[in-house]
């Protein structure tokens, strides 16, 4: 069955991902300004997505009232 095959593929990929080496930078090499800039970008992206989702909900609810 297609779903069983898909589940098996996903399960195998997750098992492989568990043991995949991850390269990390030392905290000493990360500049505070870089962290603040990344945090600001993330906050802006989250705020944008929230506003877009709220607008979608408002449009849907307005359509139900008509």
Secondary structure, DSSP 8 states (H G I E B T S, - for coil): -HHHHHHHHHHHHHHHHHT-------GGGS-HHHHHHHHHHHHHHHHHHHHHHHHHHHHHHHHHH-
